Amino acid sequence: MELLDTFVEKINDNDAVGLQELMKIHNTKVEAEDKQGMTMLQHASFKGKREMCQLLIDLGADPNGGHHEHKYAALHFAALSGNSDICQLLLQHGAKIDVTNSVGRTAPQMAAFVGNHHCVSVINNFIPKDDIDYYTVSKQDGAKPMLPPIVSPALHRFVMQINLHPVHLLLTIQKLPLLWENLPSVNQVLGLLCEKQMKCGKEANEILSLKYHYFDFVIIWLMAQRKQNADKSSTDLISNSIKLFLKGRTTDGYLEFMDNFIRESIRTFQFKDTTVFRQLLVNLSKTKQSPECASALSMLTSCINGQRGFAEENCCFTCGQEKVASKCSSCRAVQYCDRQCQKLHWNIHKRECDVLAKQFKALQLPAKDE
């Protein structure tokens, strides 16, 4: 057995103490590679061992290190393992997204290939916090920064959202009062971030520019709502705004307001010569606005988060959050994140809950004779 194989065993066992002792005894550097050119961090990433990845990074491991025989980076291995937390960790410490392996595929492309779509979303939506912090520093002596430093963490959390459903974004803003209190500054920064992504030459990121624009479109719309309803509290205003997006929502209903909202957000994207805009425009023009066709939200989500082979079924009926376990206790036909989402949707759902509940009971198998 090779020495590095022993290190890998410690990684697989999550034995942080044993790994460090072994490295000290053999005077082994954290960037040591096996015969395939894999580092310990790459092994830990592939095995989905987040704590060990954190340890190795703390010890100085380079997220972009290693000389794998097929040019896989640690991010490739994390994406293949399906561990989005490790993808996030590597990205936070400088892992490069655009590195390709020997078959010319990036980490998100490999994740998509094996069906790890959440990893694709996490990688494609990653934004360094420094990009936001840049606007918290005054560019002129004595002048106020464009964004108050205290708002930066909240805005970074906002732009890192993977769920693009307008209701989810409104609920996120509601949970981040600093965003609500600084909407004009947030609007200004998002607009500049959108433009900045298109001024990077060969590294221009059309997808990220579109995402910034879409988020800014939500902020601008919310600012207009606040101006028109100056007497309402933030809670009431956001709740009323959410009801607009849920209007017409039934089990298989068509959300006309939301679909029009997202179509308008795409139409107003200022960089109309980009590939992403032209593709979205063509797809939207071919799609009828009806329950039978793909929604504008699904098209926008696929564009930003990557294509999926199938749609996630267990989604919150209110905000679109995926993999939720709670269901309406009566009809068992609709899912929710929590009581807040259920309460927001109840005025609409109550019209059909009884009917769906009867259908659910009719489908239950009769009890067996004892």
BALOBA-1460 file (C-alpha; in Angstrom, 3 decimals):
// residues 370
<rec num="1" residu="m" x="0.000" y="0.000" z="0.000"/>
<rec num="2" residu="e" x="1.296" y="3.421" z="-0.900"/>
<rec num="3" residu="l" x="1.757" y="5.961" z="1.858"/>
<rec num="4" residu="l" x="-0.869" y="8.259" z="0.365"/>
<rec num="5" residu="d" x="-3.374" y="5.406" z="0.443"/>
<rec num="6" residu="t" x="-3.023" y="5.456" z="4.216"/>
<rec num="7" residu="f" x="-3.805" y="9.168" z="4.211"/>
<rec num="8" residu="v" x="-6.881" y="8.507" z="2.113"/>
<rec num="9" residu="e" x="-8.063" y="5.922" z="4.646"/>
<rec num="10" residu="k" x="-7.847" y="8.574" z="7.375"/>
<rec num="11" residu="i" x="-9.867" y="10.919" z="5.165"/>
<rec num="12" residu="n" x="-12.524" y="8.266" z="4.532"/>
<rec num="13" residu="d" x="-12.784" y="7.691" z="8.311"/>
<rec num="14" residu="n" x="-13.020" y="11.437" z="9.026"/>
<rec num="15" residu="d" x="-9.982" y="10.946" z="11.274"/>
<rec num="16" residu="a" x="-8.637" y="14.500" z="11.420"/>
<rec num="17" residu="v" x="-6.262" y="13.821" z="14.329"/>
<rec num="18" residu="g" x="-4.881" y="10.658" z="12.741"/>
<rec num="19" residu="l" x="-4.356" y="12.389" z="9.397"/>
<rec num="20" residu="q" x="-2.420" y="15.272" z="10.934"/>
<rec num="21" residu="e" x="-0.283" y="12.915" z="13.041"/>
<rec num="22" residu="l" x="0.505" y="10.833" z="9.955"/>
<rec num="23" residu="m" x="1.456" y="13.925" z="7.971"/>
<rec num="24" residu="k" x="3.732" y="15.064" z="10.797"/>
<rec num="25" residu="i" x="5.408" y="11.671" z="11.225"/>
<rec num="26" residu="h" x="6.192" y="11.347" z="7.511"/>
<rec num="27" residu="n" x="6.782" y="15.064" z="6.983"/>
<rec num="28" residu="t" x="4.194" y="14.995" z="4.187"/>
<rec num="29" residu="k" x="3.084" y="18.210" z="2.555"/>
<rec num="30" residu="v" x="-0.625" y="18.888" z="2.201"/>
<rec num="31" residu="e" x="-0.188" y="19.097" z="-1.592"/>
<rec num="32" residu="a" x="1.257" y="15.565" z="-1.869"/>
<rec num="33" residu="e" x="-0.117" y="13.628" z="-4.854"/>
<rec num="34" residu="d" x="-0.747" y="9.942" z="-5.553"/>
<rec num="35" residu="k" x="0.162" y="8.081" z="-8.760"/>
<rec num="36" residu="q" x="-2.858" y="9.592" z="-10.550"/>
<rec num="37" residu="g" x="-1.825" y="13.095" z="-9.535"/>
<rec num="38" residu="m" x="-4.655" y="13.450" z="-6.986"/>
<rec num="39" residu="t" x="-4.156" y="15.501" z="-3.834"/>
<rec num="40" residu="m" x="-5.687" y="14.707" z="-0.466"/>
<rec num="41" residu="l" x="-8.153" y="17.568" z="-0.974"/>
<rec num="42" residu="q" x="-9.269" y="16.036" z="-4.256"/>
<rec num="43" residu="h" x="-9.791" y="12.677" z="-2.546"/>
<rec num="44" residu="a" x="-11.764" y="14.315" z="0.273"/>
<rec num="45" residu="s" x="-13.880" y="16.207" z="-2.265"/>
<rec num="46" residu="f" x="-14.666" y="13.058" z="-4.235"/>
<rec num="47" residu="k" x="-15.587" y="11.144" z="-1.057"/>
<rec num="48" residu="g" x="-17.853" y="13.969" z="0.098"/>
<rec num="49" residu="k" x="-15.931" y="14.574" z="3.329"/>
<rec num="50" residu="r" x="-16.621" y="18.234" z="4.026"/>
<rec num="51" residu="e" x="-14.934" y="18.415" z="7.441"/>
<rec num="52" residu="m" x="-11.774" y="16.901" z="6.009"/>
<rec num="53" residu="c" x="-11.898" y="19.332" z="3.095"/>
<rec num="54" residu="q" x="-12.111" y="22.209" z="5.568"/>
<rec num="55" residu="l" x="-9.184" y="20.809" z="7.541"/>
<rec num="56" residu="l" x="-6.993" y="20.401" z="4.466"/>
<rec num="57" residu="i" x="-7.830" y="23.927" z="3.272"/>
<rec num="58" residu="d" x="-6.972" y="25.250" z="6.750"/>
<rec num="59" residu="l" x="-3.652" y="23.429" z="6.450"/>
<rec num="60" residu="g" x="-2.960" y="25.263" z="3.193"/>
<rec num="61" residu="a" x="-4.351" y="22.970" z="0.492"/>
<rec num="62" residu="d" x="-4.889" y="24.725" z="-2.844"/>
<rec num="63" residu="p" x="-8.449" y="24.222" z="-4.184"/>
<rec num="64" residu="n" x="-6.949" y="24.429" z="-7.682"/>
<rec num="65" residu="g" x="-3.952" y="22.221" z="-6.924"/>
<rec num="66" residu="g" x="-3.068" y="18.754" z="-8.128"/>
<rec num="67" residu="h" x="-2.071" y="17.289" z="-11.487"/>
<rec num="68" residu="h" x="-4.728" y="14.666" z="-12.044"/>
<rec num="69" residu="e" x="-4.036" y="12.476" z="-15.064"/>
<rec num="70" residu="h" x="-7.376" y="13.491" z="-16.598"/>
<rec num="71" residu="k" x="-7.123" y="17.124" z="-15.451"/>
<rec num="72" residu="y" x="-9.898" y="16.906" z="-12.866"/>
<rec num="73" residu="a" x="-9.787" y="19.640" z="-10.215"/>
<rec num="74" residu="a" x="-11.144" y="19.348" z="-6.667"/>
<rec num="75" residu="l" x="-14.310" y="21.144" z="-7.803"/>
<rec num="76" residu="h" x="-14.851" y="18.490" z="-10.481"/>
<rec num="77" residu="f" x="-14.675" y="15.771" z="-7.835"/>
<rec num="78" residu="a" x="-16.999" y="17.638" z="-5.461"/>
<rec num="79" residu="a" x="-19.492" y="18.122" z="-8.294"/>
<rec num="80" residu="l" x="-19.334" y="14.434" z="-9.181"/>
<rec num="81" residu="s" x="-19.839" y="13.437" z="-5.543"/>
<rec num="82" residu="g" x="-23.035" y="15.488" z="-5.471"/>
<rec num="83" residu="n" x="-21.950" y="17.390" z="-2.371"/>
<rec num="84" residu="s" x="-23.002" y="21.003" z="-2.888"/>
<rec num="85" residu="d" x="-21.628" y="22.046" z="0.522"/>
<rec num="86" residu="i" x="-18.133" y="21.056" z="-0.583"/>
<rec num="87" residu="c" x="-18.626" y="22.865" z="-3.886"/>
<rec num="88" residu="q" x="-19.569" y="25.975" z="-1.911"/>
<rec num="89" residu="l" x="-16.539" y="25.566" z="0.380"/>
<rec num="90" residu="l" x="-14.100" y="25.201" z="-2.512"/>
<rec num="91" residu="l" x="-15.582" y="28.193" z="-4.325"/>
<rec num="92" residu="q" x="-15.311" y="30.337" z="-1.195"/>
<rec num="93" residu="h" x="-11.606" y="29.543" z="-1.092"/>
<rec num="94" residu="g" x="-10.888" y="30.375" z="-4.711"/>
<rec num="95" residu="a" x="-11.736" y="27.280" z="-6.768"/>
<rec num="96" residu="k" x="-11.958" y="28.222" z="-10.439"/>
<rec num="97" residu="i" x="-15.230" y="27.456" z="-12.194"/>
<rec num="98" residu="d" x="-13.976" y="27.512" z="-15.781"/>
<rec num="99" residu="v" x="-11.267" y="24.804" z="-15.430"/>
<rec num="100" residu="t" x="-11.871" y="21.956" z="-17.884"/>
<rec num="101" residu="n" x="-10.863" y="18.301" z="-17.670"/>
<rec num="102" residu="s" x="-9.352" y="16.171" z="-20.427"/>
<rec num="103" residu="v" x="-12.706" y="15.897" z="-22.229"/>
<rec num="104" residu="g" x="-13.245" y="19.654" z="-22.122"/>
<rec num="105" residu="r" x="-15.902" y="19.726" z="-19.391"/>
<rec num="106" residu="t" x="-16.118" y="22.112" z="-16.455"/>
<rec num="107" residu="a" x="-17.222" y="21.083" z="-12.967"/>
<rec num="108" residu="p" x="-20.863" y="22.192" z="-13.436"/>
<rec num="109" residu="q" x="-20.979" y="20.392" z="-16.777"/>
<rec num="110" residu="m" x="-19.794" y="17.181" z="-15.124"/>
<rec num="111" residu="a" x="-22.351" y="17.640" z="-12.335"/>
<rec num="112" residu="a" x="-25.114" y="18.062" z="-14.910"/>
<rec num="113" residu="f" x="-23.889" y="14.985" z="-16.801"/>
<rec num="114" residu="v" x="-24.368" y="12.746" z="-13.745"/>
<rec num="115" residu="g" x="-27.588" y="14.447" z="-12.624"/>
<rec num="116" residu="n" x="-26.258" y="16.414" z="-9.638"/>
<rec num="117" residu="h" x="-28.302" y="19.465" z="-10.554"/>
<rec num="118" residu="h" x="-28.115" y="21.138" z="-7.160"/>
<rec num="119" residu="c" x="-24.330" y="21.255" z="-7.508"/>
<rec num="120" residu="v" x="-24.775" y="22.866" z="-10.930"/>
<rec num="121" residu="s" x="-26.987" y="25.536" z="-9.389"/>
<rec num="122" residu="v" x="-24.588" y="26.202" z="-6.510"/>
<rec num="123" residu="i" x="-21.588" y="26.570" z="-8.822"/>
<rec num="124" residu="n" x="-23.363" y="28.659" z="-11.452"/>
<rec num="125" residu="n" x="-24.797" y="30.983" z="-8.804"/>
<rec num="126" residu="f" x="-21.616" y="31.502" z="-6.806"/>
<rec num="127" residu="i" x="-20.665" y="35.140" z="-6.298"/>
<rec num="128" residu="p" x="-17.570" y="36.162" z="-4.292"/>
<rec num="129" residu="k" x="-18.456" y="38.445" z="-1.391"/>
<rec num="130" residu="d" x="-15.628" y="40.758" z="-2.481"/>
<rec num="131" residu="d" x="-17.758" y="41.657" z="-5.515"/>
<rec num="132" residu="i" x="-20.328" y="43.157" z="-3.141"/>
<rec num="133" residu="d" x="-17.820" y="44.607" z="-0.662"/>
<rec num="134" residu="y" x="-16.257" y="46.619" z="-3.496"/>
<rec num="135" residu="y" x="-19.199" y="49.018" z="-3.316"/>
<rec num="136" residu="t" x="-18.912" y="49.518" z="0.453"/>
<rec num="137" residu="v" x="-15.686" y="51.506" z="0.062"/>
<rec num="138" residu="s" x="-15.843" y="55.176" z="-0.848"/>
<rec num="139" residu="k" x="-14.101" y="56.002" z="-4.125"/>
<rec num="140" residu="q" x="-13.657" y="59.652" z="-3.112"/>
<rec num="141" residu="d" x="-12.342" y="61.177" z="0.094"/>
<rec num="142" residu="g" x="-15.180" y="62.143" z="2.397"/>
<rec num="143" residu="a" x="-17.900" y="60.690" z="0.164"/>
<rec num="144" residu="k" x="-20.301" y="58.065" z="1.434"/>
<rec num="145" residu="p" x="-19.891" y="54.581" z="-0.023"/>
<rec num="146" residu="m" x="-22.535" y="53.497" z="-2.505"/>
<rec num="147" residu="l" x="-23.560" y="50.634" z="-0.220"/>
<rec num="148" residu="p" x="-23.419" y="50.888" z="3.595"/>
<rec num="149" residu="p" x="-20.944" y="48.204" z="4.784"/>
<rec num="150" residu="i" x="-23.541" y="46.798" z="7.165"/>
<rec num="151" residu="v" x="-25.781" y="45.930" z="4.180"/>
<rec num="152" residu="s" x="-23.132" y="43.919" z="2.312"/>
<rec num="153" residu="p" x="-23.737" y="40.518" z="4.017"/>
<rec num="154" residu="a" x="-27.491" y="40.800" z="3.429"/>
<rec num="155" residu="l" x="-27.075" y="41.728" z="-0.242"/>
<rec num="156" residu="h" x="-24.560" y="38.915" z="-0.749"/>
<rec num="157" residu="r" x="-27.015" y="36.437" z="0.748"/>
<rec num="158" residu="f" x="-29.718" y="37.794" z="-1.534"/>
<rec num="159" residu="v" x="-27.748" y="37.496" z="-4.790"/>
<rec num="160" residu="m" x="-26.586" y="33.988" z="-3.874"/>
<rec num="161" residu="q" x="-30.167" y="32.701" z="-3.958"/>
<rec num="162" residu="i" x="-30.657" y="29.748" z="-6.275"/>
<rec num="163" residu="n" x="-34.445" y="29.768" z="-6.133"/>
<rec num="164" residu="l" x="-35.517" y="32.484" z="-8.601"/>
<rec num="165" residu="h" x="-39.229" y="32.358" z="-7.788"/>
<rec num="166" residu="p" x="-40.377" y="35.976" z="-7.150"/>
<rec num="167" residu="v" x="-42.216" y="34.944" z="-3.984"/>
<rec num="168" residu="h" x="-39.065" y="33.345" z="-2.589"/>
<rec num="169" residu="l" x="-37.090" y="36.506" z="-3.344"/>
<rec num="170" residu="l" x="-39.725" y="38.684" z="-1.652"/>
<rec num="171" residu="l" x="-39.700" y="36.426" z="1.410"/>
<rec num="172" residu="t" x="-35.895" y="36.634" z="1.468"/>
<rec num="173" residu="i" x="-36.058" y="40.430" z="1.439"/>
<rec num="174" residu="q" x="-38.602" y="40.303" z="4.254"/>
<rec num="175" residu="k" x="-36.155" y="38.260" z="6.322"/>
<rec num="176" residu="l" x="-33.341" y="40.737" z="5.587"/>
<rec num="177" residu="p" x="-34.611" y="44.096" z="6.925"/>
<rec num="178" residu="l" x="-31.371" y="45.842" z="5.981"/>
<rec num="179" residu="l" x="-32.225" y="45.218" z="2.318"/>
<rec num="180" residu="w" x="-35.703" y="46.665" z="2.764"/>
<rec num="181" residu="e" x="-34.263" y="49.753" z="4.455"/>
<rec num="182" residu="n" x="-31.708" y="50.306" z="1.685"/>
<rec num="183" residu="l" x="-33.581" y="49.422" z="-1.516"/>
<rec num="184" residu="p" x="-32.275" y="52.446" z="-3.529"/>
<rec num="185" residu="s" x="-28.639" y="51.543" z="-2.727"/>
<rec num="186" residu="v" x="-29.297" y="47.883" z="-3.520"/>
<rec num="187" residu="n" x="-30.889" y="48.898" z="-6.814"/>
<rec num="188" residu="q" x="-27.860" y="51.005" z="-7.745"/>
<rec num="189" residu="v" x="-25.332" y="48.294" z="-6.879"/>
<rec num="190" residu="l" x="-27.219" y="45.541" z="-8.717"/>
<rec num="191" residu="g" x="-27.377" y="47.723" z="-11.831"/>
<rec num="192" residu="l" x="-23.618" y="48.282" z="-11.729"/>
<rec num="193" residu="l" x="-22.932" y="44.593" z="-11.107"/>
<rec num="194" residu="c" x="-25.077" y="43.740" z="-14.129"/>
<rec num="195" residu="e" x="-23.054" y="46.082" z="-16.343"/>
<rec num="196" residu="k" x="-19.731" y="45.008" z="-14.860"/>
<rec num="197" residu="q" x="-20.254" y="41.391" z="-15.894"/>
<rec num="198" residu="m" x="-20.512" y="42.491" z="-19.526"/>
<rec num="199" residu="k" x="-17.344" y="44.595" z="-19.423"/>
<rec num="200" residu="c" x="-14.915" y="41.791" z="-18.633"/>
<rec num="201" residu="g" x="-13.819" y="41.121" z="-22.210"/>
<rec num="202" residu="k" x="-13.380" y="37.421" z="-22.855"/>
<rec num="203" residu="e" x="-14.452" y="36.669" z="-19.282"/>
<rec num="204" residu="a" x="-17.839" y="38.396" z="-19.704"/>
<rec num="205" residu="n" x="-20.555" y="36.431" z="-17.916"/>
<rec num="206" residu="e" x="-23.899" y="36.839" z="-19.697"/>
<rec num="207" residu="i" x="-25.704" y="34.493" z="-17.316"/>
<rec num="208" residu="l" x="-24.618" y="36.322" z="-14.176"/>
<rec num="209" residu="s" x="-25.386" y="39.675" z="-15.789"/>
<rec num="210" residu="l" x="-28.922" y="38.444" z="-16.525"/>
<rec num="211" residu="k" x="-29.322" y="37.228" z="-12.943"/>
<rec num="212" residu="y" x="-28.270" y="40.604" z="-11.533"/>
<rec num="213" residu="h" x="-30.705" y="42.293" z="-13.896"/>
<rec num="214" residu="y" x="-33.559" y="40.018" z="-12.852"/>
<rec num="215" residu="f" x="-32.894" y="40.595" z="-9.140"/>
<rec num="216" residu="d" x="-32.682" y="44.327" z="-9.796"/>
<rec num="217" residu="f" x="-36.000" y="44.155" z="-11.665"/>
<rec num="218" residu="v" x="-37.579" y="42.654" z="-8.516"/>
<rec num="219" residu="i" x="-36.057" y="45.410" z="-6.365"/>
<rec num="220" residu="i" x="-37.249" y="48.182" z="-8.704"/>
<rec num="221" residu="w" x="-40.766" y="46.706" z="-8.755"/>
<rec num="222" residu="l" x="-40.782" y="46.493" z="-4.954"/>
<rec num="223" residu="m" x="-39.615" y="50.108" z="-4.687"/>
<rec num="224" residu="a" x="-42.561" y="51.144" z="-6.864"/>
<rec num="225" residu="q" x="-44.947" y="49.155" z="-4.666"/>
<rec num="226" residu="r" x="-43.552" y="50.831" z="-1.571"/>
<rec num="227" residu="k" x="-43.977" y="54.277" z="-3.119"/>
<rec num="228" residu="q" x="-47.601" y="53.551" z="-3.994"/>
<rec num="229" residu="n" x="-48.332" y="52.132" z="-0.532"/>
<rec num="230" residu="a" x="-46.306" y="54.380" z="1.732"/>
<rec num="231" residu="d" x="-48.746" y="53.850" z="4.613"/>
<rec num="232" residu="k" x="-48.201" y="50.081" z="4.763"/>
<rec num="233" residu="s" x="-45.609" y="48.252" z="6.839"/>
<rec num="234" residu="s" x="-42.977" y="46.134" z="5.105"/>
<rec num="235" residu="t" x="-44.730" y="42.937" z="6.267"/>
<rec num="236" residu="d" x="-48.123" y="43.961" z="4.914"/>
<rec num="237" residu="l" x="-46.725" y="45.307" z="1.659"/>
<rec num="238" residu="i" x="-44.668" y="42.200" z="0.919"/>
<rec num="239" residu="s" x="-47.581" y="39.926" z="1.856"/>
<rec num="240" residu="n" x="-49.883" y="41.823" z="-0.496"/>
<rec num="241" residu="s" x="-47.234" y="41.692" z="-3.226"/>
<rec num="242" residu="i" x="-46.906" y="37.935" z="-2.815"/>
<rec num="243" residu="k" x="-50.669" y="37.525" z="-3.252"/>
<rec num="244" residu="l" x="-50.367" y="39.182" z="-6.668"/>
<rec num="245" residu="f" x="-47.887" y="36.529" z="-7.776"/>
<rec num="246" residu="l" x="-50.055" y="33.694" z="-6.443"/>
<rec num="247" residu="k" x="-53.258" y="34.937" z="-8.017"/>
<rec num="248" residu="g" x="-54.920" y="32.200" z="-10.046"/>
<rec num="249" residu="r" x="-52.778" y="29.473" z="-8.466"/>
<rec num="250" residu="t" x="-54.500" y="26.096" z="-8.490"/>
<rec num="251" residu="t" x="-53.048" y="22.602" z="-8.573"/>
<rec num="252" residu="d" x="-52.329" y="22.920" z="-12.301"/>
<rec num="253" residu="g" x="-53.218" y="26.593" z="-12.757"/>
<rec num="254" residu="y" x="-51.465" y="29.247" z="-14.771"/>
<rec num="255" residu="l" x="-49.950" y="32.201" z="-12.900"/>
<rec num="256" residu="e" x="-50.580" y="35.001" z="-15.366"/>
<rec num="257" residu="f" x="-49.225" y="37.867" z="-13.271"/>
<rec num="258" residu="m" x="-45.974" y="36.084" z="-12.458"/>
<rec num="259" residu="d" x="-45.463" y="34.888" z="-16.013"/>
<rec num="260" residu="n" x="-45.953" y="38.401" z="-17.387"/>
<rec num="261" residu="f" x="-43.662" y="39.787" z="-14.680"/>
<rec num="262" residu="i" x="-40.799" y="37.478" z="-15.617"/>
<rec num="263" residu="r" x="-41.312" y="37.971" z="-19.345"/>
<rec num="264" residu="e" x="-41.078" y="41.722" z="-18.804"/>
<rec num="265" residu="s" x="-37.913" y="41.323" z="-16.726"/>
<rec num="266" residu="i" x="-36.308" y="39.420" z="-19.597"/>
<rec num="267" residu="r" x="-37.570" y="41.875" z="-22.215"/>
<rec num="268" residu="t" x="-35.962" y="44.806" z="-20.361"/>
<rec num="269" residu="f" x="-32.504" y="43.175" z="-20.177"/>
<rec num="270" residu="q" x="-30.326" y="45.885" z="-21.722"/>
<rec num="271" residu="f" x="-27.737" y="43.609" z="-23.359"/>
<rec num="272" residu="k" x="-29.889" y="42.451" z="-26.235"/>
<rec num="273" residu="d" x="-27.003" y="41.266" z="-28.437"/>
<rec num="274" residu="t" x="-26.089" y="38.499" z="-25.996"/>
<rec num="275" residu="t" x="-26.664" y="34.851" z="-26.775"/>
<rec num="276" residu="v" x="-28.607" y="34.307" z="-23.558"/>
<rec num="277" residu="f" x="-31.098" y="37.081" z="-24.373"/>
<rec num="278" residu="r" x="-31.683" y="35.911" z="-27.930"/>
<rec num="279" residu="q" x="-32.230" y="32.303" z="-26.839"/>
<rec num="280" residu="l" x="-34.686" y="33.293" z="-24.129"/>
<rec num="281" residu="l" x="-36.539" y="35.590" z="-26.503"/>
<rec num="282" residu="v" x="-36.899" y="32.833" z="-29.101"/>
<rec num="283" residu="n" x="-38.056" y="30.287" z="-26.506"/>
<rec num="284" residu="l" x="-40.569" y="32.667" z="-24.978"/>
<rec num="285" residu="s" x="-41.965" y="33.644" z="-28.374"/>
<rec num="286" residu="k" x="-42.618" y="29.979" z="-29.159"/>
<rec num="287" residu="t" x="-44.338" y="29.308" z="-25.854"/>
<rec num="288" residu="k" x="-47.983" y="30.020" z="-25.213"/>
<rec num="289" residu="q" x="-48.912" y="31.438" z="-21.853"/>
<rec num="290" residu="s" x="-50.932" y="28.525" z="-20.536"/>
<rec num="291" residu="p" x="-50.725" y="25.623" z="-18.030"/>
<rec num="292" residu="e" x="-49.752" y="23.202" z="-20.803"/>
<rec num="293" residu="c" x="-46.542" y="25.055" z="-21.707"/>
<rec num="294" residu="a" x="-43.296" y="25.746" z="-19.906"/>
<rec num="295" residu="s" x="-43.513" y="28.885" z="-17.793"/>
<rec num="296" residu="a" x="-41.257" y="31.910" z="-18.143"/>
<rec num="297" residu="l" x="-39.918" y="31.120" z="-14.666"/>
<rec num="298" residu="s" x="-38.868" y="27.609" z="-15.690"/>
<rec num="299" residu="m" x="-37.098" y="28.990" z="-18.761"/>
<rec num="300" residu="l" x="-35.267" y="31.636" z="-16.750"/>
<rec num="301" residu="t" x="-34.329" y="29.083" z="-14.087"/>
<rec num="302" residu="s" x="-33.003" y="26.634" z="-16.691"/>
<rec num="303" residu="c" x="-30.984" y="29.425" z="-18.271"/>
<rec num="304" residu="i" x="-29.317" y="30.482" z="-15.007"/>
<rec num="305" residu="n" x="-29.186" y="27.210" z="-13.059"/>
<rec num="306" residu="g" x="-28.710" y="24.817" z="-15.972"/>
<rec num="307" residu="q" x="-30.987" y="22.404" z="-17.811"/>
<rec num="308" residu="r" x="-32.543" y="19.473" z="-15.979"/>
<rec num="309" residu="g" x="-33.655" y="16.139" z="-17.289"/>
<rec num="310" residu="f" x="-36.727" y="16.199" z="-15.069"/>
<rec num="311" residu="a" x="-38.595" y="18.647" z="-12.871"/>
<rec num="312" residu="e" x="-38.474" y="18.488" z="-9.091"/>
<rec num="313" residu="e" x="-41.877" y="17.346" z="-7.809"/>
<rec num="314" residu="n" x="-41.671" y="18.229" z="-4.113"/>
<rec num="315" residu="c" x="-41.729" y="22.002" z="-4.474"/>
<rec num="316" residu="c" x="-43.409" y="24.533" z="-2.228"/>
<rec num="317" residu="f" x="-46.611" y="25.732" z="-3.891"/>
<rec num="318" residu="t" x="-46.016" y="29.246" z="-2.567"/>
<rec num="319" residu="c" x="-42.343" y="30.025" z="-3.144"/>
<rec num="320" residu="g" x="-41.063" y="27.205" z="-5.353"/>
<rec num="321" residu="q" x="-38.462" y="25.964" z="-2.857"/>
<rec num="322" residu="e" x="-37.405" y="22.419" z="-3.696"/>
<rec num="323" residu="k" x="-37.370" y="19.254" z="-1.609"/>
<rec num="324" residu="v" x="-39.961" y="20.290" z="0.970"/>
<rec num="325" residu="a" x="-41.598" y="17.643" z="3.117"/>
<rec num="326" residu="s" x="-44.653" y="19.394" z="4.600"/>
<rec num="327" residu="k" x="-48.043" y="18.884" z="2.956"/>
<rec num="328" residu="c" x="-51.532" y="20.217" z="3.456"/>
<rec num="329" residu="s" x="-52.910" y="17.974" z="6.212"/>
<rec num="330" residu="s" x="-56.325" y="17.786" z="4.553"/>
<rec num="331" residu="c" x="-55.778" y="17.108" z="0.874"/>
<rec num="332" residu="r" x="-52.106" y="16.003" z="0.864"/>
<rec num="333" residu="a" x="-51.930" y="17.407" z="-2.679"/>
<rec num="334" residu="v" x="-49.793" y="20.506" z="-2.159"/>
<rec num="335" residu="q" x="-46.461" y="21.026" z="-0.411"/>
<rec num="336" residu="y" x="-45.116" y="23.937" z="1.615"/>
<rec num="337" residu="c" x="-41.845" y="25.056" z="3.201"/>
<rec num="338" residu="d" x="-43.435" y="26.102" z="6.465"/>
<rec num="339" residu="r" x="-46.542" y="27.591" z="8.047"/>
<rec num="340" residu="q" x="-45.806" y="31.027" z="6.583"/>
<rec num="341" residu="c" x="-45.953" y="29.708" z="3.021"/>
<rec num="342" residu="q" x="-49.068" y="27.676" z="3.810"/>
<rec num="343" residu="k" x="-50.785" y="30.725" z="5.310"/>
<rec num="344" residu="l" x="-49.914" y="32.892" z="2.287"/>
<rec num="345" residu="h" x="-51.411" y="30.309" z="-0.072"/>
<rec num="346" residu="w" x="-54.473" y="29.397" z="1.987"/>
<rec num="347" residu="n" x="-56.867" y="32.014" z="0.569"/>
<rec num="348" residu="i" x="-56.338" y="30.437" z="-2.843"/>
<rec num="349" residu="h" x="-55.964" y="26.808" z="-1.824"/>
<rec num="350" residu="k" x="-59.092" y="26.711" z="0.368"/>
<rec num="351" residu="r" x="-61.265" y="26.881" z="-2.774"/>
<rec num="352" residu="e" x="-60.093" y="23.454" z="-3.899"/>
<rec num="353" residu="c" x="-58.832" y="21.804" z="-0.709"/>
<rec num="354" residu="d" x="-62.066" y="19.942" z="0.077"/>
<rec num="355" residu="v" x="-62.351" y="18.572" z="-3.469"/>
<rec num="356" residu="l" x="-58.742" y="17.407" z="-3.448"/>
<rec num="357" residu="a" x="-59.166" y="15.901" z="0.007"/>
<rec num="358" residu="k" x="-62.107" y="13.788" z="-1.212"/>
<rec num="359" residu="q" x="-60.042" y="12.657" z="-4.208"/>
<rec num="360" residu="f" x="-57.181" y="11.732" z="-1.890"/>
<rec num="361" residu="k" x="-59.438" y="9.665" z="0.368"/>
<rec num="362" residu="a" x="-60.974" y="7.901" z="-2.627"/>
<rec num="363" residu="l" x="-57.524" y="6.783" z="-3.733"/>
<rec num="364" residu="q" x="-56.696" y="5.226" z="-0.373"/>
<rec num="365" residu="l" x="-56.770" y="1.448" z="-0.296"/>
<rec num="366" residu="p" x="-59.531" y="-0.042" z="1.851"/>
<rec num="367" residu="a" x="-58.430" y="-1.412" z="5.183"/>
<rec num="368" residu="k" x="-57.649" y="-5.123" z="5.240"/>
<rec num="369" residu="d" x="-59.917" y="-7.436" z="7.195"/>
<rec num="370" residu="e" x="-58.317" y="-8.496" z="10.387"/>
